[in-house]
Amino acid sequence: MADAEYNMVDYDETYRTFSIDVPEFFNFGYDVIDDWAQRDRNKLAMIWANQDGDEKKYTFRDLKNLSNMAANILLKFGINKGDRVMIMLPRVPEWWIFVIAIIKLGAVVCPVPSLLTPKDLHYRINAGNFRLVITDFENSEKIDEIYEECPSLQTKLIVDGEKDGWVSYQEELVYPAPVSHRKVSMPYTNRTRSTDPMLIYFTSGTTGEAKMVLHNNAYPLGHIVTAKLWQDVRENDVHFTYSDTGWAKCGWGKIFGQWIQGTCLLIYDVWGKFKATELLPLIEKYEVTTFCCPPTVFRMLIIADLAKYDLTELRHCCSAGEPLNPEVIKVWEEGTGQKIYEGYGQTETCCAIASFACIENKPGSMGKPSPGWHIELHDEDGHPVADYEEGRISISLNPRPVGLIVEYLDNEEANNESFVDGYYYTGDKAYRDEDGYFWFVGRDDDVIKSSGYRIGPFEVESALLEHPAVQESAVVGSPDRIRGLVVKAFVILNQGFEGSEPLIKELQNHVKQVTAPYKYPRVIEFVDVLPKTISGKIKRNVLREDELKKYSDD
């Protein structure tokens, strides 16, 4: 594909001149959804499908009217500008309808995953002082279990049935609130400023209680970079991001930037047992043009016979959430003809660093800083480091990028730790090559210091993954009386392979050949599963703590 066909043709020129116009007043519901509905009443916004083969289609006009009706229901039950609403729904259309409605009201929406336990919800509801929870029948019991212990929670709304003590969305649609279903009462004084709070995410950290990340009404505009420049979506595309509604990745790929661009979203609702290869027939059936999923899904997709599927409409593939191993990128391109363009960011950011289509794709690299995001690598004292020297990823606040976290709510310690001397520190480390490409090393606390060397676990994991026996791995430092720490790998094997001493030697030699010899895992343990967060990220801290415990017990 010629460069001219991409949304961004010249990276250097775009980086130099790019800016996002943030008006004083902005509301994603009115200024994007309703605006598209007004411009083209038949424009398709969403194709929804589930594992049973059911399908629904929604135009922007449908979403405008349905979100207005939902907003009026929320008004009826006392939700106004600034109130906080938690929404815990799977990938059902009501999630999008209510998120748009909450934003229209100027209230603050907090999406959370359906996998949360009552204990998780108890902490989050009380920490955030949420007034209303929206969920489905399947998850309602979790809320009932803790309701009496959550004094801020005044109303519970269920979207798919009726239940004592709950507002029924279905019943409210039959007996609507006594206001027009086409308009939401929004006095001029209630217009949302771009700086007004709009969204709270709880981070999926591997240690400690989750922190509350606050974004304002300008946050959707920040995802112009994510959708237009990185995912390369256009008005007539069908975009498919595979992610849960409870995580920031949904904001990256399933609502904001894509709908600003006027793109149609494919939403696949998964309830039962899921196999990643289910996605390939969907991509074929709906002629998906742009596709994004996390590395864990790509790792499973490449096991399939990709040649069986007609993926000719697919023209751009992306991955984010954690670094993608170069071997996966290679196999995917061999099977589909498409490269995978990596993007880096956090719950706190939009796409801040990426491998864009108009620059050379270096497999395994994070890419270059996104236009509008000035990124530096700093040492522990806040000074820039040289090329190929490991440093902390820092985002300049002058100017502040559109879409960057406003603050960690009610957490002065986290704010003081992350916002220092005009920079936001992500907590991740990387190095930069002579061409300006960034290469991920790991989280601050993931880096292994062994015999004077500093070793990033991701590089060792990537090397292991290139061996045909390895399905997945996690690398941590294990205490050693002589070296302080040694590299230890926990390895899940592919079918047809069994753990043995000869295989350990083979894997160690393989890593020595693929990467620097001092980085090879001196200890390898074969396991059936790895501890992960509910968003699918490996909990290296759990493995580290287990190793420390074994050492102390000895």
C-alpha positions as CSV (number, residue, x, y, z in Angstrom):
1,M,0.0,0.0,0.0
2,A,1.4,3.4,-0.9
3,D,2.2,5.9,1.8
4,A,-0.3,8.4,0.3
5,E,-3.2,6.0,1.3
6,Y,-2.5,6.4,5.0
7,N,-4.0,9.1,7.2
8,M,-0.5,10.2,8.2
9,V,2.0,10.5,5.2
10,D,5.0,12.3,6.7
11,Y,5.7,11.5,10.3
12,D,8.3,14.3,10.9
13,E,6.1,17.0,9.4
14,T,3.0,15.8,11.2
15,Y,4.9,15.6,14.5
16,R,6.2,19.1,14.0
17,T,2.9,20.7,13.1
18,F,0.2,18.5,14.7
19,S,-2.2,19.9,17.3
20,I,-5.7,19.1,18.5
21,D,-8.2,22.0,18.8
22,V,-9.8,21.8,22.2
23,P,-12.8,24.1,22.5
24,E,-13.8,25.6,25.8
25,F,-17.0,23.6,25.7
26,F,-17.1,20.0,24.4
27,N,-19.3,17.0,24.9
28,F,-18.7,13.8,23.1
29,G,-22.4,12.8,23.2
30,Y,-23.7,16.0,21.6
31,D,-20.7,17.1,19.6
32,V,-19.8,13.7,18.0
33,I,-22.7,11.3,18.3
34,D,-25.6,13.8,17.7
35,D,-23.5,15.7,15.2
36,W,-23.1,12.6,13.0
37,A,-26.8,11.8,13.4
38,Q,-27.6,15.2,12.1
39,R,-25.2,15.1,9.2
40,D,-26.3,11.6,8.0
41,R,-29.4,10.0,9.5
42,N,-28.5,6.6,8.0
43,K,-24.8,6.5,8.9
44,L,-24.0,3.1,10.4
45,A,-22.2,3.4,13.8
46,M,-22.2,-0.2,15.2
47,I,-22.6,-3.8,14.2
48,W,-23.2,-5.9,17.2
49,A,-23.0,-9.7,17.1
50,N,-22.7,-12.5,19.7
51,Q,-21.6,-16.1,19.9
52,D,-25.1,-17.4,19.2
53,G,-25.1,-15.6,15.8
54,D,-27.5,-12.8,16.8
55,E,-26.9,-9.5,15.1
56,K,-28.0,-5.9,15.6
57,K,-27.1,-2.7,13.7
58,Y,-27.2,0.9,15.0
59,T,-27.0,4.1,13.2
60,F,-25.7,7.3,14.9
61,R,-29.3,8.5,14.8
62,D,-30.3,5.3,16.8
63,L,-27.6,6.0,19.3
64,K,-28.6,9.7,19.6
65,N,-32.3,8.8,20.4
66,L,-31.5,5.8,22.6
67,S,-28.9,7.8,24.6
68,N,-31.4,10.6,25.1
69,M,-34.0,8.3,26.4
70,A,-31.4,6.7,28.8
71,A,-30.3,10.1,29.9
72,N,-33.8,11.1,30.8
73,I,-34.2,7.9,32.9
74,L,-31.0,8.8,34.8
75,L,-32.3,12.3,35.3
76,K,-35.6,10.9,36.7
77,F,-33.5,9.0,39.3
78,G,-31.5,12.0,40.4
79,I,-28.3,11.8,38.3
80,N,-27.0,15.3,37.4
81,K,-23.9,17.0,36.3
82,G,-20.9,15.9,38.3
83,D,-22.5,12.8,39.8
84,R,-20.5,9.5,39.5
85,V,-22.0,6.5,37.8
86,M,-20.4,3.0,37.7
87,I,-21.3,0.8,34.7
88,M,-20.5,-2.9,34.8
89,L,-21.8,-4.5,31.6
90,P,-20.4,-7.0,29.1
91,R,-20.2,-6.1,25.4
92,V,-23.9,-5.3,25.0
93,P,-25.3,-2.3,23.2
94,E,-26.6,-0.9,26.4
95,W,-23.1,-0.2,27.5
96,W,-22.6,2.3,24.7
97,I,-26.1,3.8,25.1
98,F,-25.6,4.5,28.8
99,V,-22.0,5.8,28.5
100,I,-23.2,8.3,25.9
101,A,-26.1,9.2,28.1
102,I,-24.0,9.8,31.2
103,I,-21.6,12.0,29.2
104,K,-24.5,14.0,27.8
105,L,-25.6,14.7,31.4
106,G,-22.2,15.9,32.4
107,A,-22.0,13.1,34.9
108,V,-18.9,11.0,35.4
109,V,-18.8,7.5,34.1
110,C,-16.7,4.7,35.5
111,P,-16.6,1.5,33.4
112,V,-15.5,-1.6,35.3
113,P,-15.2,-5.2,34.1
114,S,-17.8,-7.8,34.9
115,L,-15.2,-10.1,36.4
116,L,-14.9,-8.0,39.5
117,T,-15.7,-9.7,42.8
118,P,-18.0,-8.2,45.5
119,K,-14.8,-7.3,47.4
120,D,-13.4,-5.4,44.4
121,L,-16.7,-3.6,43.9
122,H,-17.0,-2.7,47.6
123,Y,-13.6,-1.0,47.5
124,R,-14.3,0.8,44.2
125,I,-17.8,2.1,45.0
126,N,-16.7,3.5,48.4
127,A,-13.5,4.9,47.1
128,G,-15.3,6.8,44.3
129,N,-18.5,7.7,46.1
130,F,-20.6,6.4,43.3
131,R,-24.3,7.3,43.4
132,L,-25.7,4.8,40.8
133,V,-24.6,1.4,39.4
134,I,-25.7,0.1,36.1
135,T,-25.3,-3.7,35.5
136,D,-27.1,-6.8,34.3
137,F,-29.0,-9.5,36.0
138,E,-26.1,-11.9,36.1
139,N,-23.9,-9.4,38.0
140,S,-26.6,-7.8,40.2
141,E,-26.1,-10.2,43.1
142,K,-22.6,-8.9,43.6
143,I,-24.0,-5.4,44.1
144,D,-26.8,-6.7,46.4
145,E,-24.2,-8.4,48.6
146,I,-22.4,-5.2,49.4
147,Y,-25.2,-2.6,48.9
148,E,-25.7,-2.0,52.7
149,E,-22.0,-1.2,53.1
150,C,-21.9,1.4,50.3
151,P,-23.5,4.6,51.8
152,S,-23.0,6.7,48.6
153,L,-24.9,4.2,46.4
154,Q,-28.5,5.5,46.1
155,T,-29.8,3.7,43.0
156,K,-29.2,0.4,41.2
157,L,-30.2,0.0,37.6
158,I,-30.5,-3.3,35.7
159,V,-30.6,-3.4,31.9
160,D,-32.0,-6.8,31.1
161,G,-34.9,-7.6,33.4
162,E,-36.7,-6.7,36.6
163,K,-35.6,-7.2,40.2
164,D,-36.8,-6.0,43.5
165,G,-34.9,-3.0,44.7
166,W,-33.6,-2.2,41.2
167,V,-34.7,0.3,38.5
168,S,-35.5,-1.7,35.4
169,Y,-34.3,-0.2,32.1
170,Q,-36.7,-2.3,30.1
171,E,-39.7,-1.2,32.3
172,E,-38.6,2.5,32.1
173,L,-38.6,2.2,28.3
174,V,-42.3,1.1,28.4
175,Y,-43.2,3.9,30.9
176,P,-40.7,6.6,30.0
177,A,-39.7,9.6,32.1
178,P,-42.1,12.6,31.6
179,V,-39.9,14.5,29.2
180,S,-39.3,14.3,25.5
181,H,-37.5,11.1,24.5
182,R,-35.7,13.1,21.7
183,K,-34.1,15.8,23.9
184,V,-32.2,15.9,27.2
185,S,-32.9,18.8,29.5
186,M,-29.5,20.5,29.4
187,P,-29.6,24.2,30.6
188,Y,-26.9,26.4,29.2
189,T,-25.3,26.6,32.6
190,N,-24.9,22.8,32.6
191,R,-22.9,22.6,29.3
192,T,-19.7,20.6,29.9
193,R,-16.4,22.3,29.6
194,S,-13.5,20.4,28.1
195,T,-11.9,20.6,31.5
196,D,-14.9,19.1,33.4
197,P,-14.5,15.6,34.8
198,M,-15.9,12.9,32.5
199,L,-14.4,9.5,33.2
200,I,-12.8,7.5,36.0
201,Y,-10.8,4.3,35.3
202,F,-9.5,2.1,38.1
203,T,-6.0,1.0,37.1
204,S,-5.3,-2.7,36.8
205,G,-2.0,-2.6,38.7
206,T,-0.2,-5.7,39.7
207,T,0.4,-4.4,43.2
208,G,-1.7,-2.5,45.8
209,E,-5.2,-1.2,45.6
210,A,-6.3,0.1,42.2
211,K,-5.9,3.9,41.7
212,M,-8.6,6.1,40.3
213,V,-7.5,7.8,37.1
214,L,-9.5,10.9,36.2
215,H,-10.0,12.0,32.6
216,N,-11.9,15.1,31.5
217,N,-14.2,15.9,28.6
218,A,-11.3,16.5,26.3
219,Y,-10.1,12.9,26.7
220,P,-12.1,11.6,23.6
221,L,-10.3,14.3,21.5
222,G,-7.0,12.9,22.5
223,H,-7.9,9.6,20.9
224,I,-7.9,11.3,17.5
225,V,-4.2,10.3,17.6
226,T,-5.1,6.7,18.6
227,A,-7.7,6.1,16.0
228,K,-6.7,8.3,13.0
229,L,-2.9,8.3,13.2
230,W,-2.1,4.9,14.8
231,Q,-5.1,2.6,13.9
232,D,-5.5,4.5,10.6
233,V,-9.3,4.4,10.7
234,R,-11.4,6.3,8.2
235,E,-15.1,7.2,7.8
236,N,-16.1,4.2,5.7
237,D,-14.1,1.6,7.7
238,V,-15.3,-1.2,9.8
239,H,-13.0,-1.3,12.9
240,F,-12.8,-4.2,15.3
241,T,-11.0,-3.9,18.6
242,Y,-11.2,-7.0,20.8
243,S,-11.3,-5.9,24.4
244,D,-13.5,-5.9,27.4
245,T,-15.8,-2.9,28.1
246,G,-14.3,-2.5,31.6
247,W,-10.8,-1.4,30.6
248,A,-9.2,1.7,29.1
249,K,-8.5,-0.3,25.9
250,C,-12.2,-0.1,25.2
251,G,-11.8,3.7,25.2
252,W,-8.8,3.3,22.9
253,G,-10.6,1.2,20.3
254,K,-14.4,0.9,20.8
255,I,-15.9,4.3,21.1
256,F,-14.1,7.7,21.2
257,G,-11.5,8.2,18.4
258,Q,-13.3,5.8,16.0
259,W,-16.6,7.6,16.3
260,I,-15.0,11.0,16.0
261,Q,-13.7,9.6,12.6
262,G,-17.2,8.4,11.7
263,T,-16.0,4.7,11.6
264,C,-18.4,1.8,12.1
265,L,-17.5,-0.4,15.0
266,L,-17.8,-4.2,15.1
267,I,-18.7,-5.4,18.6
268,Y,-18.4,-9.1,19.4
269,D,-20.2,-10.1,22.6
270,V,-18.6,-13.0,24.3
271,W,-20.5,-14.8,27.1
272,G,-19.5,-18.4,27.2
273,K,-16.2,-20.3,26.5
274,F,-14.2,-18.2,24.0
275,K,-11.6,-19.3,21.5
276,A,-9.5,-16.6,19.8
277,T,-10.0,-18.3,16.5
278,E,-13.7,-17.3,16.6
279,L,-12.5,-13.8,15.6
280,L,-11.2,-14.9,12.2
281,P,-14.6,-15.8,10.7
282,L,-15.9,-12.5,12.1
283,I,-13.2,-10.5,10.4
284,E,-14.0,-12.4,7.1
285,K,-17.8,-12.1,7.4
286,Y,-18.0,-8.4,8.3
287,E,-15.1,-7.4,6.0
288,V,-13.2,-5.8,8.8
289,T,-10.7,-3.2,7.5
290,T,-8.8,-2.3,10.7
291,F,-8.2,-4.6,13.6
292,C,-6.7,-4.3,17.0
293,C,-6.3,-6.8,19.8
294,P,-3.9,-7.5,22.7
295,P,-0.8,-9.7,22.3
296,T,-2.4,-12.6,24.1
297,V,-5.0,-12.8,21.4
298,F,-2.5,-12.5,18.6
299,R,-0.5,-15.3,20.1
300,M,-3.5,-17.6,19.9
301,L,-4.6,-16.4,16.4
302,I,-1.3,-17.4,14.8
303,I,-1.9,-21.0,15.9
304,A,-4.8,-21.1,13.4
305,D,-4.6,-21.9,9.7
306,L,-4.8,-18.3,8.6
307,A,-4.9,-19.2,4.9
308,K,-8.4,-20.7,5.4
309,Y,-9.9,-17.2,5.8
310,D,-10.6,-14.5,3.3
311,L,-9.0,-11.5,5.0
312,T,-8.4,-9.5,1.9
313,E,-10.4,-6.4,3.2
314,L,-8.1,-6.3,6.2
315,R,-5.5,-3.5,5.6
316,H,-4.2,-2.4,9.0
317,C,-3.5,-4.3,12.3
318,C,-2.5,-3.0,15.7
319,S,-1.7,-4.3,19.1
320,A,-1.4,-2.7,22.5
321,G,-1.7,-3.5,26.2
322,E,1.8,-5.0,26.6
323,P,4.8,-5.5,24.2
324,L,4.3,-7.9,21.3
325,N,7.0,-10.4,20.7
326,P,8.7,-10.1,17.2
327,E,8.1,-13.8,16.5
328,V,4.3,-13.2,16.6
329,I,4.6,-10.2,14.3
330,K,6.5,-12.3,11.8
331,V,4.1,-15.3,11.8
332,W,1.0,-13.0,11.5
333,E,2.5,-11.2,8.5
334,E,3.4,-14.5,6.8
335,G,-0.2,-15.7,7.3
336,T,-2.1,-12.5,6.4
337,G,0.3,-10.3,4.5
338,Q,-0.3,-7.6,7.2
339,K,2.2,-6.1,9.6
340,I,1.2,-5.5,13.2
341,Y,1.7,-1.9,14.3
342,E,2.4,-1.6,18.1
343,G,1.1,1.2,20.3
344,Y,2.1,2.1,23.7
345,G,0.1,3.9,26.4
346,Q,-1.6,3.4,29.7
347,T,-4.9,3.8,31.4
348,E,-3.6,7.3,32.1
349,T,-2.9,8.2,28.5
350,C,-4.0,7.9,24.9
351,C,-1.6,6.3,22.3
352,A,1.6,8.0,23.4
353,I,4.2,6.0,21.4
354,A,3.5,3.9,18.3
355,S,4.7,2.2,15.2
356,F,2.9,4.3,12.6
357,A,2.2,3.0,9.1
358,C,4.2,5.8,7.4
359,I,7.4,5.0,9.2
360,E,9.6,1.8,9.0
361,N,8.1,-1.0,11.1
362,K,10.8,-2.4,13.3
363,P,9.4,-5.6,14.8
364,G,9.6,-5.5,18.6
365,S,9.9,-1.7,18.8
366,M,7.3,0.5,20.4
367,G,7.8,3.0,17.6
368,K,8.2,6.7,17.9
369,P,6.4,9.3,20.0
370,S,2.9,10.2,18.9
371,P,2.3,13.6,17.4
372,G,1.3,15.9,20.3
373,W,3.2,13.8,22.8
374,H,6.8,14.9,23.7
375,I,8.5,11.9,25.2
376,E,11.9,11.7,26.8
377,L,13.9,9.0,28.6
378,H,15.3,10.1,32.0
379,D,17.7,8.7,34.5
380,E,16.8,8.4,38.2
381,D,17.7,12.1,38.7
382,G,15.4,13.3,35.9
383,H,18.2,13.9,33.3
384,P,17.8,12.8,29.7
385,V,19.8,9.6,28.8
386,A,21.8,8.9,25.7
387,D,20.8,6.5,22.8
388,Y,20.7,2.9,23.8
389,E,20.8,3.9,27.5
390,E,17.9,2.6,29.6
391,G,15.7,5.4,31.0
392,R,12.3,6.2,32.5
393,I,9.6,7.0,30.0
394,S,8.6,10.6,30.8
395,I,5.9,12.7,29.1
396,S,6.4,16.5,29.0
397,L,3.6,18.6,30.4
398,N,4.7,21.7,28.3
399,P,2.5,21.6,26.5
400,R,0.3,19.0,28.2
401,P,-0.9,16.3,25.7
402,V,-4.6,16.1,25.1
403,G,-5.9,13.0,26.7
404,L,-3.4,12.7,29.5
405,I,-4.7,11.9,33.0
406,V,-5.9,15.0,35.0
407,E,-4.9,13.4,38.3
408,Y,-5.1,10.4,40.5
409,L,-8.2,11.1,42.5
410,D,-7.7,11.3,46.3
411,N,-4.1,10.1,46.0
412,E,-1.6,12.8,46.7
413,E,1.2,10.2,47.0
414,A,0.6,8.8,43.5
415,N,0.4,12.3,42.0
416,N,3.6,13.5,43.7
417,E,5.4,10.3,42.5
418,S,4.2,10.6,38.9
419,F,4.1,14.4,38.2
420,V,7.6,15.7,38.8
421,D,9.3,18.9,37.5
422,G,7.0,19.4,34.5
423,Y,6.9,15.7,33.5
424,Y,4.5,12.8,33.9
425,Y,6.5,9.6,34.7
426,T,4.8,6.4,33.4
427,G,6.6,3.9,35.6
428,D,7.9,2.1,32.5
429,K,11.5,1.9,31.2
430,A,12.8,1.9,27.6
431,Y,15.8,2.7,25.5
432,R,15.9,4.7,22.2
433,D,18.0,3.7,19.2
434,E,19.9,6.1,16.8
435,D,16.8,6.4,14.6
436,G,14.6,7.6,17.4
437,Y,12.7,4.3,17.9
438,F,11.8,3.3,21.5
439,W,12.3,-0.2,22.8
440,F,10.4,-1.4,25.9
441,V,12.5,-2.7,28.8
442,G,9.9,-3.2,31.5
443,R,8.2,-1.7,34.5
444,D,10.5,0.0,37.0
445,D,10.1,-2.9,39.4
446,D,10.4,-5.6,36.7
447,V,14.0,-4.9,35.8
448,I,16.4,-7.6,37.0
449,K,19.8,-6.6,38.4
450,S,22.1,-9.6,38.3
451,S,25.9,-9.6,38.7
452,G,26.0,-5.9,37.8
453,Y,23.8,-6.3,34.7
454,R,20.4,-4.8,34.3
455,I,18.1,-7.2,32.4
456,G,14.6,-6.4,31.1
457,P,12.3,-9.5,31.3
458,F,10.5,-8.8,28.0
459,E,13.6,-9.4,25.9
460,V,14.2,-12.8,27.6
461,E,10.5,-13.7,27.2
462,S,10.6,-12.7,23.5
463,A,13.6,-14.9,22.9
464,L,12.0,-17.9,24.6
465,L,8.8,-17.4,22.6
466,E,10.8,-17.9,19.4
467,H,11.5,-21.5,20.4
468,P,8.8,-23.9,19.0
469,A,8.4,-25.5,22.5
470,V,7.3,-22.3,24.2
471,Q,3.7,-21.1,24.3
472,E,4.1,-18.4,26.9
473,S,6.7,-17.3,29.5
474,A,7.2,-14.9,32.4
475,V,10.7,-13.9,33.6
476,V,11.6,-12.5,37.0
477,G,14.6,-12.2,39.3
478,S,15.1,-15.1,41.7
479,P,17.3,-14.6,44.8
480,D,20.8,-16.0,44.5
481,R,23.5,-15.9,47.3
482,I,26.3,-15.2,44.9
483,R,24.8,-13.0,42.1
484,G,22.1,-11.3,44.2
485,L,19.5,-12.2,41.6
486,V,19.4,-14.6,38.7
487,V,17.1,-14.7,35.7
488,K,14.3,-17.3,36.2
489,A,11.8,-18.2,33.5
490,F,8.4,-19.7,34.1
491,V,7.5,-21.5,30.9
492,I,4.2,-22.9,29.5
493,L,4.9,-25.5,26.8
494,N,3.1,-26.1,23.6
495,Q,1.3,-29.3,23.0
496,G,3.7,-32.2,22.1
497,F,6.5,-31.0,24.4
498,E,7.4,-32.1,27.9
499,G,9.6,-30.5,30.4
500,S,13.0,-32.1,30.9
501,E,16.6,-31.2,31.7
502,P,17.6,-31.5,28.0
503,L,14.9,-29.1,27.1
504,I,16.0,-26.7,29.8
505,K,19.5,-26.7,28.3
506,E,18.1,-26.3,24.8
507,L,16.1,-23.3,25.9
508,Q,19.0,-21.7,27.7
509,N,21.3,-22.1,24.7
510,H,18.5,-20.7,22.5
511,V,18.3,-17.5,24.5
512,K,22.1,-17.1,24.6
513,Q,22.1,-17.2,20.8
514,V,19.1,-14.9,20.3
515,T,20.1,-12.3,22.8
516,A,23.1,-11.4,25.0
517,P,24.5,-14.5,26.7
518,Y,24.3,-12.9,30.2
519,K,20.5,-12.6,29.8
520,Y,19.8,-16.3,29.6
521,P,17.6,-17.8,32.3
522,R,19.8,-19.7,34.7
523,V,16.6,-21.3,36.2
524,I,13.6,-22.6,34.2
525,E,10.4,-23.9,35.8
526,F,7.7,-25.5,33.6
527,V,4.2,-24.5,34.7
528,D,0.6,-25.0,33.4
529,V,-0.6,-21.4,34.1
530,L,0.8,-18.0,34.9
531,P,-0.8,-15.5,37.3
532,K,-2.5,-12.7,35.5
533,T,-4.6,-9.6,36.2
534,I,-8.2,-9.8,35.1
535,S,-7.1,-7.7,32.1
536,G,-4.7,-10.5,31.0
537,K,-1.4,-8.9,32.0
538,I,1.1,-11.2,33.7
539,K,1.5,-10.6,37.4
540,R,5.3,-10.7,37.6
541,N,5.1,-9.3,41.2
542,V,3.3,-12.5,42.4
543,L,6.1,-14.6,40.9
544,R,8.8,-12.4,42.4
545,E,7.2,-12.5,45.8
546,D,6.9,-16.3,45.7
547,E,10.6,-16.5,44.8
548,L,11.5,-14.2,47.7
549,K,9.4,-16.3,50.0
550,K,11.2,-19.5,48.9
551,Y,14.6,-17.8,49.5
552,S,13.6,-16.6,53.0
553,D,12.2,-20.0,53.9
554,D,15.5,-21.6,53.0
